[in-house]
Amino acid sequence: MDGVVEEWLASSGAPSASIAIVQDGRLTYAKAYGAARLKPRASATLATRYALDSVSKQFTAAALLLLAEQGKLSLDDRIEQWFPELRAAAAVTLRQLLTHTSGIRDYWPQDFLTPEMTRPTTTNAIINEWAQRPLDFEPGTQWQYSNTGYVLAAAVVEKVSGETLFEFLQQHVFAPLHMAHVTEYNADAAGYTRHGLGPVVPAPKEGAGWLYGAANLAMQPSDLALWDVSLMNRSLLKAPSYDQAFEPVVLKSGRSADYALGFAVQNVDGRLRIGHAGAGSGFLADNRVWPKERAAVIVLTNNDWAQPSDLSDRIAFLVLAPTPEQARVRDLFQALQRGTVDRSSFSPTGNFYLTSTVLADLRSSLSPLGPARLIELEREAERGGMTLRRWKILCRAARLEAIERSNPDGKFEEFMIAKRED
């Protein structure tokens, strides 16, 4: 694990990364790497809090679900109930806010701070400026990410509960789950950016008020792991609330989107994966949960150019059991690094290709690369009566691709490895 993270930091130039891993429904590993601050240098530690940015959205959604459980609102209520002054957006429902199907214009689609965002604002100012605009589409007909929707959702939490969003979450989420180190807006790590391949420099900070409800939380990865465990155990909300939270939204056309109530919901390698990424000025975050496998991977970093999802992929490669297809390719790659293969796993044509010279070349070129950091299926198709698979293979100092052709009996007809040029 240390090698994987340190290699990613070295190749990406990110100042630091802090990770947490959940296996079998419990926190099994947490460690911080690199520098939380560069000048003066301060090492990242397990106590260092990072900005979650949009990972915060699932907590805003949870607040509305809790209020619905208390009978104080319904997710199908229209927001005109609390904001009668809104025009076209008045008919939007709370559910549409949380699923990004409202049509309300996003106030921050850019990957940098706009002039307005460098100055302080208020919730009312965001709502008056952005939620009063004409809708981008009829509610429920499209999926389009909108931070503005989550500002409105958080404002409803405050109107209904009589508390600030953070106070409500502290009482009903953070305290019950013993998430003791959560703050609002104030990360301990300093955020950094770079322009192209230029030097790493301090990132500008968003003006006060802009992140409210959409990207406002900061915490340690171990605290976020406690939240992930509660999702696996379904221990905080009632069962129907979790069913709603993890159910992908269905548009009026009947098409579904890979998003539910504050969670991206995907089927990856035959496994249900829920989670969210976060991106802000100087920070990136990635939180992934596999409920059935009772596993989670959390990566928080204080850079805004190197995607932590790349590191999450490599950690998941170590944490999750491989699928049968992945397992046979992993075993084969290791065998080729040794220069020996189980010839019974190859067809006669495949064995014809794998001469002693070919095996020697594979061993001499692949063995120095060390263990694979990631082996990922990128494409699968049928051709010539065989299954064609394209695999991405990442090692410490090399990016490779492998073309597999397998017969219906499962035997390899071909497994050719080349340097990846992308």
N, C-alpha and C positions, 0 to 999 in steps of 0.2 A: 504494500500500500504506500509506504513512504517513497519508494522508487517511482511509482506511478505519479504521485502528486508533485514530487520534486522535478521530474522530467517535464511535466506540464508547465510548471512555473518557469523553468529555464527556457523552454521553447516559446512560450507565450509572452514572456516579459512582465507578467502580472506581478505586482508587489507581494501579494499574499493570497492564501486560500485557507479557509477553515472548513473542515468536513465533519460530518457525523454519519454513522451507519447504524441502521436498525436491522437486526436479524432475529428471526423467531419471536418477533414482537417485543424486543428489548434493545436498548442502546448497547452496542457491543464495541464501538470504536469511535473515538472523537480525538481530533488533533488539529492544531493550527500550524501553518507553515509560512515562513517569510516574514515580511515587515508590515505591521499595521500602519506605521508611519515611516516615511523615508528621511525626513529632515526635521528635527533630529531623529535618528533611527530608533524605532521601538519595535520589538518583535511582537508578532501576533501570538496570542495565547488563547487558551480555552475560554478565558473570561472576556475576550474581545467581542464586542457586539458589532454586527454589520447591518447595513440597511437591507431590508428585504425587498423594498420597492413593491412590484406588483404581486409578489407572494402574499402581501398583506390582504389582497382582495378576498381570500377565502375566509379570513376572520370577519370582515365586514358582512359577508354572506351568512356566516354562522350567527352573527348578532341578529340579523333579520329572522333567521330560522328559529332562534330562541324566543324572540318576541311573538312569532307565530304560534309556537308551542304554548306560550302563556295566554293565548287568545286575544292578544292586543292588536293583531293585524293579520292579513292574509297576503301571501305572495302574489295573489291575483288582484289585489287592490290597485286601483289607479292612483298615480301620484298626485292627481289634482285634489285628493283628499287632504293632503298636507300642503300642497303648493297650488292653490286655485288660480293664482295669477299666471301660471304657465299657459302658453298658447297651444301650439301643435303637440308639445310634449305632455300635455295634461292627461291624455288618454293612455299613456304608457303605463304598464304595470310594473310592480316591484320585481317580478320574475324576469321581465324583459330587461330591466336594468342589470340584474345579476348575470344574465346569460349573454349580454352584449347583442341583443336583438331589438333594442329600443329605437334605433335610428337617430339617437341624439348625437350631435357632432362631438368628436373627441377633441379635447382642448390640447392634447400633447401627442400628436402623431410623429413628431420629429425625434431624432436621436441626439438632439442637443437642446440647450436651454434657449428658448425664444426670448426676445427682449422683455416681454411681459413677465416671464417666469423668473427673471433675475430680481424682481421686486416683490414685496409682500402682497398678499391678496387675502380675501375672505371667502368663506363658503358662499355667501350670498352673491358676491361679485362673480364667482365662477358660474353659478346657476343663472344669474341675470344675463351674463354675456353669452354663455354657450347653450344653455337649455332653452333659451328663448328664441334661438335661431330656427329656421325651417328644418324639419327633419331630413336626414339624408335618404331615408327610405321609409316605407310604411312599416310600423312596428310589427315584428314577427315574420317579416318576409326575407330578411337577410341577416347574416352574422357579420358584425363589424365591431372591432374592439373599441371601447369607449371608456376612458378614465372618467369622463364627466358623469356617466351613469353611476359610477361608484361613489362619487361625491354626493350625488342626490340620495343614493341608498344610505350613506352614512348620516346625512342630514335627517332622513326619516327616523333612523335609530335614535337620534338625539331628541327629536320632537316627541316620539312615542314614549321613550324611557325616562325623559327628564334628566338624563345624564349625558356627559360627553361620550363620544364613541369609545375613547380609551378607558374611561371609568367603567362603562358597561362591560367591556371586554375583560378588564381587570377582575371585576367581581364575578362574572359568569363563565369565563373561559380560563384566563391565566391563573387565577388563584386555585380553582378546583383541580387544574392539571399540574400545579406546582411549577409553573413556568415563572420563575422568580426574578428573571433578569431582563424582562421586556421593557423597552422604552419607546417613546413616540418621537420620531424624527432624529434623535440624537445617537448616532453611531459612535463607537469608540475609535474604530478605524478611520483613517483619512481616505477620502476617495481620490482616485487618480485617473487621468486620461492621457491620450497621446493623439497626434494628428498624423495620419499616415504611418510612416515608420520613424517619426520624429521622437524626441526625448519624452520620457514620462514626466508629466507635470501635474500639480494639484488641479483637480476638477472644480469648476465653479459649483456653488451650492444653490439648490432651488430656493426661491424666496419662500418665506413662511406662509403656510396655508395652502400651497399648491398640491401637496401630496395627500391631503386629508381624505381618508376613506379608501383611497385607491392605491397608495404606496407609502403609508405613513409609519410603519413599524420597523424597529431595529431590535435584534436579539442575537444570542449565541446559537450556534447550530444545535447544541444539546437541548436547548429549550424548544426549538422547532421540532426536534425528534420526539419530545413528549407529546406534542400535538399530533404528529404522525402516528404514534402508537395509539392515541385515542381514536384516530380514524379507523385503524385496523380493528380495534376492540369495540368500536361504536359505543363508547363509554360516556360521552358527554351529552349528545343529543338523543332524541327518541328515534326509533328505527325508521319511521316514515320520513323523518328529516334527512337521514343519511341516504335513503332511497332517492329522494329528490336531489340531494346535493351531488350525487354521482351519476344521475341519469342525463345523458346527452340531450341537448335541446333539439326539438323537432320544429322546423320552420313550417309556415303555412302551406308550402309546396309539398310537404311530406318528407323533404330531405332533412337529414340530421346533420348537426355540426359536432365536432369533437370538443364540446365545451358544455359544462353543466353550471352549477351555482358556485362560481369562483374557482372552479377546477377545470383544467384541461383533462379530458377523459379519452384515452386511446387504448387500442388493442395492439400490443407490440410483441411479436414473436408468440402470439397465442395467449398472452398474459394481459389482464386488465392493469393499466397503469394510470394513476391519477396524480395530479400535481400542478405545478405552475412555475414559470420562470419569472424573474424580476429584472428590470433594467432601469437604471437612473443615472444621474450625473456622477460618475466615479465609482459606481457599484453595479455588480451583476450577481444574480442569485439563481439557484436551481434547486427545486424540491421535488423529488419523485417518490411515489409510494406504490408498492405492489401489494394490495390488500390480501389477496389469497395466499401469496408467498410470505406475508407478514414481514416484508422487508422495505427499507427506505434508504435513499441516498440523498444527502443534503450537501451542497457545495455553495459557500458564500465567499465572495472575493471583492476586493477593493480596487477593481479596474473596470473600465467600460468598453474594452475592445476585444478581449479574449473570452470567448463564450465558455462559461463553466459547464455547459452541457457536454462539451467534448470530454471534460474530466469526469463528469457523471457517467458517461458511457463506459469509460475505462474502469471506473470503480464497480459499476454494475456487472461488468465482465468477470470481476473477481468474486462478487457477492452472490449473484444469482446462479442457480444450477442451469447448465446449458440445455437447450432443446436437443432431441436426438440428432437432428441434422448438424447443429452446432458442435455437439460432442464428437461426432465422427470426423469433422473437419479439424477440430482442435487436435485430436489424437493424430491425425494424418500429418498435420503441419509439424508436430513435435517429432514424428517418425522421420519425416524428410530432413529435419535438422540433424538427426542422428545418422542419416544416410541408409536407413533400413526401413522397409515397409512390410506389412502383412500382405503378401501377394495374393492371398485368397480374397482380399477385399477389392481386387481389380479384375476386370474382364480380361480375356486373352489379348484383346487389342490394347488395353491399358498396360498390361505387362510387357507387351512388345515394345511400347514406347519407353518404359522405365528400364533402360539398359544400365549396366554398371557405371558407364560413363555419365549418364544423366543423373543417377543417384549421387555419384561422387561430386558432380558440379553443384547439385542442390545442397548437399551437406556442407561443402566448403564455403558456399556463399550465404547460406541461411543460418548456420550454426553460430557465427559471430554476432548475429543480431540479438541473441538472447531471447527470453520468453516473449510471446505475443502479448501486447497490452490490450489489444482488441481484435476480435474476429467477428465481423458483422456481415450478415446477408444483405446485399443491396438490391438484387434483382433475381427473379425466378421466372422461367418460361419453359415451354416445351419445344423441342426441335429434333427431328430425325428419330422420333420414338424414344428420346431420352429427355431427362430433366436437366435443364441448363441453369446453373446458379453462378452468380458473380459475387465474390466475397471481398470485402475490404479487410486487410490485415495490417495492423499497426504494431511496429516494434519500437524499441528504444530510439533507434536512429534511422529508421526506414519506414516508408509507406509502400505497401505492396497490394497487389490485387491477385486473386486466384480465380481461374475459370474452371468450374466443375461441370462435368457431364456424367450423369449417372443413369444406368439402365433400370428398367422396372424392377429387377431383382435386387436393386440397391448397390450393385457393384459399380465401382468407379470405372468409367471409360476414359476419363481424362481428368487431370488435376494439374494445371499449368500455372506457375507463379511468375509474375513479372513485377518490375518496379512501377509504382503508381506515379503518373506524371501530372496529376491535377494539383 
